[in-house]
Amino acid sequence: MKPILSVLIIIFNLLFTSAQTFDVEPIKVSGDNDKRINLVFMGDGYTSAELNKFIADATSFSGSLFMQPPFSDYADYFNVYAIKVPSNESGTDHPGTATDVTEPVFSVGTKDTYFNTSFDTANIHRLLYTYSSAIVYNVLANNFPQYDQPIIIVNSSEYGGAGGPYATSSTGNSADEIVIHEIGHSLFDLKDEYYPGDALANEAINMTQETNPTMVRWRNWVGSDNVGVYQHSGSGNAANWYRPHQNCKMRYLGVPFCAVCKEGIVEKIHSLVTPIDSYTPNNTTVDSPTFPLDFQLNLIKPNPNTLESEWTLNGNSFATNVDDISIEATDLVEGANTLTTVVHDNSPFLRVDNHDSFHIYTVSWTINYTALSVEEIESKTDVFNISLYPNPTEDLLNLKFESSNTSSLKVEILSIDGKRIKSIKLNNYEAREVKLNRLDSGIYLVNFYDNNTLLTTKKIVKK
C-alpha cells in the first residue's frame, strides 16, 4: 500500500537523518505489498542480543490482533513485517516527571535507545511515546517504504503506550491489548471511549456531541448490540460528549470492539485495499482466441466470505456471485461488447442499507468481436466511494461519489414498486443535494449506474 505520509515528509526526514538499513523479517504475508495493508513493527530498547525476543513479541502481538473481529475476518487484507532495529541499552526512559501519579513504580532513569521512547510523555506517566519522528520515518523510508502503519514495541514490562502517527506499546501486562487499542487510534481514527481529555475530544467515528439517537452518526446501530448514546461524564466538558457503547475495546482492554468501531475499521480497510487482487485476462490484445472466452477474478475474501459479485454483459445480467465465467460467440454482438463485474462487501459489520458511504469495485472488459474473430480485449478497473446521507431523511438527500476513472454516474430514485421518480447526473467529487420534500413517507430505492451498468441499489427511508 502507499505510505500514509507524503513523499515530501519522507524527503525532509532523509535530509536530516542518516540512512541505515536493518534486517526486515516477514511475520505474515498475505499478498503483494502494494495490494495489502502493511503493518510494520519496530523495536525500541532491544539490544542486538534481544532481537529474537523482539521478533517473538511482534509475532505474538500480530497473532493476537488477527484472533479478534473484525481483524480475524479480514486477516488476508494485511501483511505484517518487523524491522530489527538494535538499541545500545535495554529498556526505555523514565524521567519521573509525570504529574498524574505519585509513582515511580519503577526506577527513574534514562536508556540509550534507538528511537528515544519514554514514559511520562506530556507529563502523563503511562503515555509511552517518542517525539523523534525523523528517526522513525528515516528507518521506514530506508527499510520498508511501503508501510501503512508503524508500530513501535518498547522493551519494558511496565504498562504504557500511545496512539498517533505511529502506535506505541510496552511489552508488559496486557501489551497485546494495548497494541490493538492503539492501532484503533493510529490507523482507524477511533477515539477513546473513556473521556480522552478536552484537547482530544472531537467529532469522530465513535465520539460526538449529538444526542438525538436518530441523528447521531452511529444511528444505524442504536438499539442493537448494546449501542446507544452514552454520556462520557456528568460534569465538565466531558458532559458534552457521547460514546456509542459502555464496554468497547476503545474504553477497556480485554473486551471486543463495539459494533460502531468494527464498522469504522472495516470501512477503513475498504478505503485502503481493493478486494480484487487480480483478474484475467488483463491484457489489451488477444492472439488467436478460441471460444469459450474465460474471465476470472482473484478476490481477497474475508473469512467467512461476504463478498458479492454481479456480472453483466452489454448491460444484461450474466452471472452472480461467481469468480469466473465463460463467454461463447453466441453471447456477443458484432462490434464492441462490454463485460463488467461489480464487487461489494455485504458484511454484517456494515449496516449497508443505511450506511452513509460504501465502496464498490469494478472490472470492465471491452471485447471487440467480428464474426471471424475477437480482435481485442481491453480491461480496466475502478473503485467507487459513494456517499448517501442522511438516511432516514426528511427533506434532503446528499449524494457524492469519488472515482479515479469515471467522470459521472446516473442516479435514479425509484418507488418500492419500481416506478422511477427522479433521474440525476452525479459528477465526480461534486456533492449534490436532492430535494425529497414532495415525496410521501416510506421506503425508496436509489440505483447508481456507470455507463448503463448498475453498480448498486440502496434503500432510503423518507420520514
LOLOTI-650340 format. One record per residue: x, y, z of N, C-alpha, C, O in turn; residue in one letter. Coordinates in steps of 0.001 Angstrom, whole numbers, plus 500000, padded with zeros to 6 digits. Layout:
REM LOLOTI-650340
XYZXYZXYZXYZa;...
END
This chain:
REM LOLOTI-650340
500830498811500000500000500000500000500868501242500000502031501200500401m;500291502360499544501008503627499536501203504117500954500261504077501746k;502415504586501309502644505064502664501701506182503036501291506967502180p;501353506259504306500428507265504785501024508657504646500329509581504224i;502300508826504991502902510140504929503304510480503508503574509602502688l;503335511762503239503647512208501891505125512032501582505958511890502478s;505424512044500295506805511929499849507635513096500362508822512935500646v;507025514267500483507763515436500961508276515237502372509406515615502683l;507445514641503242507871514409504612509024513423504644509988513612505384i;508927512365503839510000511381503795511300512030503318512362511772503884i;511224512867502283512417513541501783513013514439502855514231514488503028i;512148515149503574512611516018504660513365515216505709514433515625506165f;512819514099506079513464513262507084514821512734506596515781512656507362n;514878512382505331516123511844504803517220512893504764518400512559504875l;516846514161504607517823515223504564518507515438505900519655515877505964l;517776515119506979518274515463508303518639514255509158519023514421510316f;518532513083508632518943511894509383519748510995508466519530510984507255t;520648510265509018521496509385508225520749508112507882519906507638508644s;521073507570506727520404506358506260521045505144506906522267504997506895a;520214504274507468520689502998507992519728501912507561518512502102507563q;520275500790507198519436499657506814519564498561507853520626498345508436t;518447497873508068518370496800509049517685495601508410517065495714507353f;517803494472509053517117493277508571515610493450508758515144493933509790d;514866493044507737513406493072507794512911491630507740513243490883506819v;512122491250508727511641489874508806510130489836508577509382490509509287e;509678489064507603508226488933507408507609488091508518508144487046508891p;506497488549509032505761487808510059504482487216509477504086486106509833i;503846487952508590502608487472507956502536488098506577502468489321506458k;502547487286505542502492487782504169501275487176503489501218485969503254v;500311488016503177499076487567502530499069487834501038498298487215500303s;499919488750500575499933489089499164500945490181498890501760490516499750g;500893490738497682501822491789497293501663493000498212500553493338498623d;502776493643498525502734494775499453501892495935498943501294496667499731n;501843496104497614501051497213497084499573496886497023498773497719496599d;499195495676497445497784495282497451497322494847498838496291494187498971k;498067495209499855497710494868501225497982496055502139498690496991501768r;497411496004503335497735496964504384498953496421505111498911495322505664i;500028497176505114501291496705505663501515497280507057501760498475507219n;501425496405508064501763496774509431503235496489509639503709495398509320l;503964497461510170505408497319510328505780497562511785505639498672512296v;506260496507512447506736496607513824508205497026513847509013496565513041f;508525497900514778509911498252515065510096498191516575509175498509517328m;511265497788517015511509497665518445512378498786518972513271499267518274g;512122499206520200512990500161520868513381499583522224512549499019522934d;514648499730522571515128499178523832515422497701523776515512497048524815g;515574497154522569516040495776522390517491495837521921517779496400520864y;518379495277522678519772495212522240519917494172521127518979493432520830t;521089494126520526521333493140519459521069491719519950520575490873519205s;521410491470521222521201490132521781519728489844522052519354488695522283a;518891490881522024517468490713522345516569490785521122515347490809521270e;517129490821519923516296490961518720515421489743518481514342489878517904l;515846488558518903514968487387518792513734487558519678512633487143519315n;513932488174520845512784488478521711511856489476521036510635489348521130k;512417490463520359511590491432519629510725490730518581509530491003518473f;511332489826517812510561489108516791509467488274517450508348488205516941i;509783487642518574508772486849519279507642487745519785506474487364519705a;507974488931520304506944489858520779506073490345519626504848490381519740d;506708490721518514505942491203517354505036490113516805503893490382516434a;505540488881516750504735487755516269503556487492517186502457487197516715t;503770487595518482502691487396519442501626488475519311500431488179519335s;502059489729519173501095490828519026500292490672517742499081490894517729f;500971490288516659500285490086515387499249488970515504498128489104515013s;499628487873516154498684486769516327497472487167517127496356486763516798g;497662487954518174496525488416518989495594489300518183494373489200518302s;496176490173517354495360491076516536494430490297515624493246490619515524l;494956489268514955494166488567513948493319487437514533492742486636513797f;493252487385515856492298486494516503491014487221516877490054486591517321m;490985488557516701489862489354517175489117489994516013489738490569515119q;487781489898516018486993490570514973487132492085515093487248492599516206p;487124492812513974486955492283512615488255491859511945488236491415510797p;489398491987512648490674491640512023490747490164511667491366489795510668f;490121489318512476490118487886512164489414487613510842489808486709510105s;488382488383510538487638488209509291488410488736508085488266488219506977d;489233489771508302489916490440507195491431490244507269492196491087506801y;491857489128507859493290488886508049494049488871506728495202489301506682a;493432488389505658494131488298504380494320489648503704494950489732502650d;493783490696504298493977492042503774495256492687504331495580493823503984y;495969491971505185497117492549505880498388491743505636498360490516505537f;499496492461505543500827491906505707501430492468506986501088493574507403n;502320491716507604502995492176508821504492491918508673504920490817508327v;505280492968508945506736492851508895507339493416510176506698494187510891y;508574493025510456509300493539511620510685493997511173511424493245510537a;511025495241511513512361495776511234513199495615512499512830496110513564i;514297494939512378515126494597513545516123495727513814517227495754513271k;515697496650514665516496497835514988517096497656516379516348497648517357v;518403497514516507519002497312517833519237498635518570519557499654517958p;519074498596519866519421499723520730520688499396521507521048498229521667s;521356500434521985522572500225522768522265499686524161523063498954524747n;521080500065524688520699499600526012519286499040525989518481499372525119e;519007498195526951517699497558527065516773498429527905517182498978528928s;515499498554527457514521499305528230514143500614527576514226500747526355g;513723501599528390513294502898527874513440503939528970513687503607530130t;513284505199528593513435506284529557512253506357530517511109506104530138d;512548506703531749511511507036532730512002508246533518512655508093534551h;511691509446533035512221510645533685511604510951535038512165511732535806p;510442510343535350509809510593536632509184511962536748509050512492537851g;508794512550535611508254513908535604506734513961535539506158515049535558t;506075512814535463504616512809535324503953513427536549504387513219537682a;502899514185536302502161514850537387500852514155537714500112514608538588t;500554513050537016499260512406537217499326511240538190498296510632538482d;500522510906538707500655509795539644501687510145540701502473511077540528v;501684509401541792502691509581542830503784508541542712504573508347543637t;503829507857541544504847506862541293506210507568541228506181508795541330e;507357506987541078507553505884540138507270504499540720507535504214541888p;506717503651539842506574502251540208507821501495539783508010500334540148v;508668502154539012509971501568538695510977502714538631510599503885538628f;512201502380538581513254503353538802513274504453537746513085504203536555s;513506505669538213513733506791537316515111506639536675516088506269537326v;515154506938535371516440506833534695516282506957533201515160506993532697g;517389507024532482517375507108531027518119505917530438519000505331531068t;517739505583529219518370504489528490518769504980527105518103505834526520k;519853504437526596520330504784525261519633503865524253520109502770523957d;518483504341523728517696503537522791517616504235521443517836505442521337t;517299503459520419517374503978519049516322505054518781516623506076518164y;515091504828519242514005505754518927513707506740520065512801507565519942f;514449506663521151514292507615522257512890507626522854512356508687523176n;512298506447523002510979506390523630511096506705525109512164506602525712t;509939507099525683509966507487527091508577507399527695507586507725527041s;508505506955528949507315507160529763507233508641530138508146509415529852f;506136509019530778505934510390531279505827511421530166505991512615530418d;505553510982528928505367511937527841504215512876528180503170512438528662t;504407514154527927503401515182528223502968515133529690501833515473530026a;503887514705530553503638514621531999502551513609532366501938513709533429n;502315512636531484501379511546531767502198510271531897502861509857530946i;502159509654533054503079508564533345502968507418532348503985506937531849h;501750506974532050501567505806531190501692506123529708501638505216528878r;501858507390529366501971507774527960503401507506527497504313508298527736l;503565506369526830504855505896526344504975506248524870504229505715524049l;505900507136524521505932507652523153507330508174522844508205508179523710y;507532508612521609508753509295521214508413510421520260507557510279519386t;509095511541520437508951512663519512510039512663518443510136513605517657y;510852511619518411511927511520517410511379510976516095511807509931515603s;510421511714515544509726511223514351510649511125513143510472510247512298s;511634512018513054512553511955511921513300510627511900513527510049510837a;513683510146513085514380508858513171513437507725512765513827506818512030i;512186507784513253511198506743512933510987506649511430511047505560510860v;510742507781510787510410507749509367511637507513508494511511507025507371y;512806507849508989514011507510508249514201505998508186514550505454507138n;513971505322509312514075503855509323513058503251508360513383502329507612v;511844503759508375510818503249507470511183503501506012511074502602505178l;511617504724505704511927505073504321513064504228503768513065503898502582a;514033503872504607515198503135504139515052501626504233515866500886503681n;514015501164504931513884499725505138512551499145504681512493497991504259n;511482499929504760510187499428504297509290500611503930508363500938504671f;509561501254502789508804502462502415507339502209502074506563503158501962p;506950500952501907505552500656501580504698500439502827503636499822502753q;505150500937503952504391500770505191503057501517505131502922502520504431y;502099501017505863500847501741506090500712502182507544500251503290507821d;501117501311508474501040501660509881502267501187510624502491499981510727q;503089502121511158504209501727512003503735501472513435502831502142513934p;504365500493514082504065500162515477505408499975516189506212499128515799i;505639500762517224506886500660517972506627499857519252505809500245520086i;507329498745519388507252497929520593508431498297521492509587498220521076i;508131498694522714509161499130523646509436498016524649508516497492525277v;510680497668524790511082496539525615511053496922527098512093497111527729n;509844497030527629509652497357529040508453496580529550507437496464528865s;508578496049530759507475495282531348506432496176532002505403495681532462s;506676497490532054505709498417532640504593498708531647504793498661530433e;503416499010532183502241499280531358502366500662530726502603501652531419y;502202500723529387502224502017528724502066501894527232502283500829526654g;501686502994526611501522503022525167500932504342524724500659505218525544g;500734504482523412500154505706522859499725505460521424500267504595520736a;498741506234520985498384506264519573499065507461518926499868508144519562g;498745507713517667499375508799516938499789508305515572499350507233515154g;500628509056514853501069508587513523501691507207513582501525506410512658p;502412506914514670502896505564514921502366505128516281502437505879517254y;501836503913516342501349503367517608502533502881518421503532502421517867a;502416502985519754503495502593520657502935501762521789501850502050522295t;503665500730522196503233499909523326504443499286524008505447498971523370s;504323499117525318505310498331526058505019496849525850504108496484525107s;505788496013526505505597494565526409505071493983527714505126492772527924t;504563494840528585504122494386529896502753493760529884502291493254528861g;502100493799531050500782493207531211499799493782530203499718494999530040n;499045492909529521498034493298528522498636494029527324497946494801526658s;499917493790527047500572494523525966499906494280524619499765495208523823a;499490493025524351498839492768523060497546493565522934497207494028521844d;496826493727524032495599494521524006495913496006523814495163496722523150e;497018496463524393497424497857524194497702498107522712497266499115522156i;498431497183522072498763497333520652497491497456519824497387498339518973v;496532496581520067495300496600519278494534497897519522494030498512518583i;494449498307520782493773499563521116494450500740520414493770501588519836h;495791500799520460496496501932519871496414501917518347496370502979517726e;496393500729517731496156500668516283494780501231515956494593501865514918i;493814500997516850492492501600516661492569503103516524491854503691515712g;493438503738517316493662505176517176494400505503515885493938506304515073h;495553504870515712496515505319514717496080505064513285496227505932512425s;495551503893513026495195503537511649493724503757511343493365504034510199l;492862503637512360491426503628512086490678504833512658489450504886512599f;491411505794513206490828507081513617489757506940514691488828507745514747d;489875505936515533488914505752516620489350506553517837490543506709518100l;488372507058518572488635507794519802488538506868521002487912505810520942k;489173507287522100488965506581523359487512506702523777486905507764523644d;486951505600524287485585505659524785485543505869526298484458505918526878e;486698505993526946486771506745528199487073508175527761487563508384526652y;486792509155528603486982510526528147488464510804527939489245510657528880y;488886511208526718490311511341526419490923512665526849492127512869526700p;490099513571527383490585514903527725490110515923526715489844515597525558g;490005517163527165489425518213526314490204518398525015489606518663523972d;491518518264525062492331518519523875492096517484522778492290517777521598a;491681516279523157491494515192522183490036514920521864489743514031521065l;489114515660522466487686515447522207487304516074520875487416517286520693a;486854515240519949486456515712518618485358514812518060485187513671518491n;484621515348517097483675514526516364484446513435515628485421513722514933e;484015512196515777484736511076515183483778509916514976482582510025515246a;484322508799514492483511507612514249482730507220515491481554506864515407i;483388507285516650482786506797517892482751507869518980482823507555520168n;482640509142518567482548510238519534481760511378518909481990511736517753m;480833511951519667480012513020519119479402513852520233479341513428521387t;478951515052519863478172515883520770476682515796520452475863516381521160q;476325515071519395474918514887519040474253513951520043474816512914520395e;473072514309520500472375513494521493471129512809520950470589511902521584t;470669513241519774469454512664519197469789511301518579470589511244517644n;469200510197519074469525508862518546469236508705517057469838507851516406p;468330509511516503468020509415515077468967510250514220468947510147512994t;469788511070514853470707511933514118472165511595514387473047511985513621m;472426510866515479473802510550515834474467509764514719473796509020514004v;475774509916514560476464509327513407476400507804513396476567507200512337r;476164507164514538476008505699514572474549505295514742474245504258515331w;473646506128514218472207505895514384471764504537513851470785503974514342r;472466504006512858472056502742512261472256501561513204471722500477512970n;473030501775514276473286500708515234472522500889516548472451499963517356w;471958502061516760471295502336518041470167501335518267469322501124517396v;470166500730519438469136499757519777469538498324519535468791497409519883g;470713498100518939471194496727518746472639496642519213473367497635519213s;473042495437519610474411495208520100474789496166521219475948496558521354d;473792496538522020474002497431523174474542498800522785475166499478523601n;474307499206521546474728500534521097473662501553521472472468501330521273v;474110502660522012473219503750522371473952505067522255474898505191521477g;473520506055523026474176507360523081474483507618524548473612508040525309v;475720507362524937476098507364526348477005508555526654478004508785525972y;476645509294527675477416510455528083478750510032528696478810509082529476q;479814510742528339481119510418528900481165510671530397481731509878531149h;480572511775530830480602512123532243479503513120532517478977513752531601s;479157513260533787478097514194534155478588515575534497477789516428534884g;479885515829534367480409517136534750481489517587533787482065516777533061s;481764518894533783482807519465532953482517519323531471481385519045531075g;483557519515530639483387519404529196483029517996528759482409517811527711n;483413516992529554483085515604529224481583515381529141481126514484528433a;480813516191529858479352516044529835478760516380528474477609516038528200a;479526517042527622479039517433526289479350516391525220478978516563524059n;480036515299525609480473514319524617479874512946524914479623512583526064w;479653512190523823478940510922523935479673509832523157480339510097522156y;479533508602523643480132507425523034479018506439522674477900506569523172r;479308505454521813478258504534521374478062503322522273477052502630522146p;478999503045523179478951501769523894479567501937525275480360502848525516h;479186501041526173479709501099527526480850500115527779481491500167528829q;481107499219526824482087498158527095482851497803525819482834496653525380n;483519498791525229484246498620523972485740498600524241486201499142525245c;486504497971523336487959497933523476488567499328523471489670499512523986k;487894500296522915488416501655522956488160502310524317488534503462524539m;487517501560525229487368502024526615488093501106527594488794501570528494r;487917499800527408488519498819528307489307497804527494488868497388526422y;490467497406527999491213496319527379490567494986527745489922494860528785l;490751493998526878490247492669527164488812492424526764488266491358527046g;488180493407526099486817493231525606486821493475524101487789494033523583v;485765493074523376485743493274521920485553494743521554485170495563522388p;485829495054520295485404496338519741483882496350519672483263495319519409f;483283497506519905481833497626519737481495497617518249482379497739517401c;480210497473517943479764497381516551480137498627515756480458498533514571a;480096499790516398480408501046515698481875501084515316482214501493514205v;482749500665516216484177500652515920484517499590514881485357499823514012c;483873498428514961484106497395513948483749497921512560484481497696511596k;482629498616512466482229499167511179483261500166510678483612500158509498e;483756501038511577484763502007511182486043501344510702486671501818509755g;486434500259511341487638499529510940487462498924509550488345499042508699i;486316498273509322486076497646508018485997498702506921486495498486505816v;485376499842507217485321500921506228486720501388505846486997501630504671e;487600501517506835488965501980506537489714500918505732490461501255504813k;489524499649506065490149498576505280489745498702503820490587498604502927i;488452498919503577487987499026502197488506500281501498488638500298500275h;488798501323502263489339502533501641490809502367501262491323503118500434s;491487501389501860492907501173501595493188500033500631494202500049499933l;492303499043500584492573497835499797491356497471498962490238497420499474v;491572497222497690490509496669496867490466495153497046491522494523497100t;489289494549497139489222493086497267489565492355495972489702491132495972p;489704493092494866490075492455493599491598492408493538492249493398493203i;492151491253493865493602491097493902494193491071492501495240491667492247d;493517490379491597493933490324490196492768489797489377491746489383489923s;492932489816488065491879489313487172492514488925485842493581489418485477y;491838488037485130492291487630483806491084487583482862489976487248483281t;491305487921481585492555488431481041492799489876481470491850490643481626p;494060490249481663494399491628481978495223492265480879495841493312481075n;495228491629479726495972492140478583495054492952477678493833492924477835n;495644493676476731494855494528475840494663493915474457493860494412473668t;495375492865474160495178492191472875495059490693473097495554490152474086t;494406490050472175494207488605472263494737487975470984494318488341469886v;495648487038471125496215486362469963495469485053469716495458484160470564d;494860484956468567494173483743468131493289483136469219493485481982469600s;492306483908469730491462483354470798490533482276470274490172482249469097p;490168481414471158489159480409470847488046480500471879488261480924473014t;486871480099471470485735480113472392485643478757473095485984477722472522f;485173478783474357484695479961475086485840480841475577486959480377475791p;485519482158475754486445483104476365486267483027477873485147483131478375l;487369482844478600487302482692480046487736483981480745488743484589480383d;486966484381481741487257485565482546487228485153484015486371484378484441f;488182485687484779488310485237486165488706486385487082489478487265486704q;488155486358488308488553487256489376489310486474490439488934485354490787l;490368487068490946491049486541492122490789487531493252491388488606493286n;489903487176494173489447488090495212490146487830496541490500486695496860l;490339488894497306490800488772498695489543488600499536488848489574499823i;489256487390499923487971487105500549488062487173502076488969486596502676k;487119487880502694487033487789504153486669486368504561486234485563503737p;486854486072505840486504484754506365485570484921507564486015485354508627n;484276484586507417483632483993506239483502484993505094483488486206505304p;483409484456503883483368485309502705482037486063502626480967485455502609n;482120487386502580480917488225502472480928489049501187480091489934501012t;481877488763500278481918489479499010480829488970498080480571487769498000l;480201489895497387479195489555496382479586490189495057480132491292495022e;479302489482493967479649490000492647478474489840491691477684488902491794s;478384490775490769477356490740489729478039490979488390478695492001488190e;477876490013487460478455490118486125477370490537485143476275489976485135w;477688491534484313476761491937483253477502491967481925478682492310481861t;476789491601480870477321491649479505476407492536478694475228492233478511l;476959493642478208476183494621477447474949495092478224473872495281477660n;475138495273479527474072495788480372473089494760480864472194495095481640g;473221493524480444472300492465480849472970491535481865474153491220481743n;472212491109482851472753490236483868473259488940483245472589488335482407s;474460488521483669475067487331483086475342486262484138475115485079483884f;475828486658485314476123485697486386476199486447487704476415487658487735a;476016485704488800476011486301490133476849485458491088476742484232491123t;477688486151491865478450485533492954479287484342492512479323483305493175n;479960484513491376480933483521490921482232484254490616482227485452490336v;483353483521490674484657484136490437485116484030488998486038484739488596d;484493483156488206484907483017486816483702482686485948482751482042486392d;483763483136484719482694482863483748483321482522482404484506482766482180i;482515481956481512482923481668480139481899482265479193480694482178479430s;482391482878478107481523483525477125481690482825475783482804482599475310i;480559482490475189480542481889473857480347482984472803479927484099473112e;480660482637471559480480483588470459479033484038470352478762485183469992a;478102483145470663476679483485470558476234484489471619475150485062471507t;477055484711472648476719485698473680477054487120473245476576488083473844d;477887487256472190478398488557471787477636489129470609476985488406469855l;477732490446470467477182491138469301478349491627468447479475491733468933v;478084491921467189479121492467466323479587493809466860478779494656467240e;480924493994466887481470495256467356481902495173468807482363494134469278g;481744496284469503482222496377470883481205495792471853480022496127471802a;481671494919472731480873494345473811481505494741475148482727494832475262n;480674494973476140481186495364477458480785494323478493479603494073478730t;481799493729479098481596492798480206482060493490481477483185493987481537l;481214493528482486481551494208483747481204493309484926480160492657484945t;482096493289485903481767492661487174481862493717488267482813494497488313t;480872493729489137480786494681490241480890493896491541480126492959491771v;481841494284492391482088493569493644481840494512494813482280495661494796v;481141494026495817480985494789497054480947493813498227480779492606498053h;481105494367499412481162493560500624479838493674501366479455494757501807d;479150492560501497477871492531502218478093492055503657477382491182504155n;479083492641504301479472492219505639478431492621506678477871493714506593s;478161491755507663477280492157508764477890493237509640477185493837510452p;479193493502509495479813494608510228479351495957509692479516496977510363f;478774495977508489478329497209507857476812497237507795476190496287507319l;476220498310508270474781498486508098474559499119506720474396500331506582r;474560498252505718474725498693504336473589499585503869473847500646503299v;472333499190504091471227499952503527471197501384504042470811502299503314d;471598501578505279471521502905505864472884503559506046472980504651506606n;473933502900505579475264503409505835475523504657504995475069504748503854h;476250505613505559476488506880504878477314506719503606477049507389502608d;478320505831503633479173505655502469479465504178502272479411503385503212s;479773503824501039480040502425500729480988502366499541481070503296498739f;481700501248499451482738501074498438482313499996497453481801498943497834h;482539500286496177482190499369495092483407499254494182484062500251493880i;483704498029493747484891497775492942484454497113491639483635496194491646y;484999497582490532484578497051489231485771496687488365486848497276488463t;485539495688487508486439495391486394485572495351485149484520494713485129v;486028496043484104485301496042482827486225495601481707487382496015481639s;485705494766480840486421494352479639485627494815478426484413494621478369w;486297495420477461485696495728476165486172494668475179487371494520474939t;485222493935474614485529492816473720485124493226472310483933493331472015i;486097493457471439485812493808470053485708492519469234486682491787469061n;484491492267468735484185490966468129483669491143466707482836492005466428y;484184490306465824483588490151464496483252488684464322483644487839465126t;482523488397463264482134487004463019483356486126462783483273484904462910a;484480486731462445485684485958462159486548485744463400487195484706463540l;486558486750464318487486486617465447487181487656466519486409488593466316s;487815487452467658487906488505468677489189489265468390490283488702468445v;489047490542468084490206491318467682490965491896468870492187492038468821e;490246492228469931490901492909471038490048492780472294488819492791472232e;490720492658473428490043492751474722490790493782475554491976493612475836i;490107494844475947490697495867476790490048495799478168488834495628478279e;490858495932479219490330495841480573490680497091481365491666497770481080s;489855497382482366490146498475483294489452498189484615488458497465484675k;489995498770485660489386498639486981488977500008487486489485501030487025t;488054500020488438487625501272489054487167500984490474486679499894490775d;487328501963491331486866501899492709485966503093492949486355504234492701v;484771502830493430483812503889493707483595504008495212483300503023495889f;483743505215495718483357505522497092482134506422497001482238507586496613n;480976505881497359479708506585497183479143506953498548479061506113499444i;478754508216498697478133508691499935476673509017499681476326509619498664s;475822508613500616474380508821500526473888509071501960473877508146502772l;473488510286502276473123510610503655472280511888503678472311512632502697y;471535512179504738471250511270505858470212510228505454469461510418504498p;470183509158506177469234508088505903468892507388507213469749506707507776n;467674507532507713466498508168507144466669509678506959467532510302507577p;465820510251506087465870511675505793464472512262505790463485511546505623t;464399513560505975463101514237505949462889514989504641461866514806503981e;463852515838504257463662516685503082464774516575502047464511516636500846d;466012516414502502467152516439501594467947515149501662468112514558502729l;468441514721500499469351513579500407470638514083499770470610514657498681l;471776513869500449473072514283499934473733513120499208473779512000499716n;474243513399498013474885512378497189476267512859496758476460514032496439l;477230511926496754478572512240496295479276510940495948479014509908496565k;480174510982494960480990509795494692482391510222494284482615511333493803f;483318509307494492484704509511494091485144508321493261484863507171493598e;485845508614492161486320507566491262487556508069490539487665509256490231s;488480507169490271489692507563489540489485507554488031490264508168487302s;488446506867487549488261506698486099486961507276485557486895507656484389n;485949507345486372484612507687485891484283509135486218484474509574487352t;483791509880485236483518511297485432482118511569485959481886512595486598s;481180510662485700479812510895486162479068509576486307479393508583485656s;478067509590487173477164508464487356475743508933487099475421510109487270l;474904508002486689473470508267486632472835507692487891473080506541488252k;472027508493488546471358508079489773469861508139489545469335509152489083v;469176507050489870467725507017489762467124506700491119467570505788491816e;466091507476491487465320507207492699463996506592492286463250507162491490i;463714505411492842462536504643492458461644504414493667462118504350494801l;460366504293493416459463503831494453459721502356494706460387501701493905s;459211501830495792459490500452496167458934499481495129459392498342495047i;457949499916494333457396499052493286458079499258491935457632498712490926d;459167500047491908459970500172490703459654501368489820460231501488488739g;458765502250490236458424503418489430459506504487489588459860504856490708k;460033504987488454461093505988488514460524507344488902459564507829488302r;461141507951489926460669509232490446461612510364490051461159511434489646i;462901510141490164463891511148489805465054510486489087465386509333489363k;465678511224488156466904510797487497467898511947487595467574513085487255s;469099511650488058470073512691488379471417512313487778471800511144487799i;472132513293487245473520513088486838474409513555487980474294514690488442k;475285512685488428476161512978489558477604513000489062478116511992488574l;478264514171489193479637514323488714480641513949489799480384514107490992n;481784513452489355482832513003490263483270514132491201483561515241490753n;483315513842492504483745514758493577482779515914493813483039516760494669y;481701515970493097480739517069493258479564516603494110478885515638493759e;479324517282495224478215516929496106476911517491495551476872518603495025a;475859516714495676474529517143495223473522516973496338473544515985497071r;472642517949496457471502517851497357470250517582496533469949518313495590e;469528516538496892468302516175496183467121516417497115467064515872498217v;466179517240496661465015517545497489464000516400497421463619515949496341k;463584515951498576462606514865498662461350515299499406460534514464499796l;461196516606499601460108517088500454458730516774499884457758516736500640n;458612516546498575457307516254497982456983514767497955455890514373497550r;457919513956498379457662512515498390456911512121499651457098512715500713l;456065511118499521455373510579500689456356509827501570457396509371501094d;456041509697502832456862508900503733456876507446503263455869506934502774s;458015506792503412458104505391503002459511505028502590460450505797502798g;459654503839501996460948503317501568461096503512500060460173503230499297i;462265503998499636462561504212498223463882503528497872464696503239498749y;464080503276496591465306502654496103466138503692495353465595504532494636l;467449503629495521468361504509494790469321503624493992470093502859494570v;469267503733492675470139502969491783471272503859491275471049505017490923n;472482503315491241473646504022490713474128503285489468474364502077489510f;474277504022488342474682503422487075475960504071486560476115505290486618y;476865503252486059478054503723485349477989503156483943478096501945483747d;477811504048482951477687503613481551476633502518481409476864501495480765n;475483502749482016474324501851481952474535500527482684473688499637482604n;475647500388483392475862499218484245475419499562485653475894500538486234t;474517498773486202474041499006487556475141498639488544475568497486488607l;475598499625489318476641499383490311476060498864491608476561497895492178l;475005499507492072474423499104493349473046499719493503472709500703492845t;472256499119494386470960499638494768470921499790496272471256498856497002t;470511500968496746470413501227498171468990501655498532468291502293497744k;468592501291499728467290501723500227467456502994501037468424503143501783k;466505503914500886466439505089501749465054505150502368464078504637501820i;465000505790503521463731505945504222463390507422504250464170508231504753v;462236507780503718461724509148503770460748509235504927459733508539504951k;461062510100505893460194510257507062458931511008506684458072511241507535k;
END
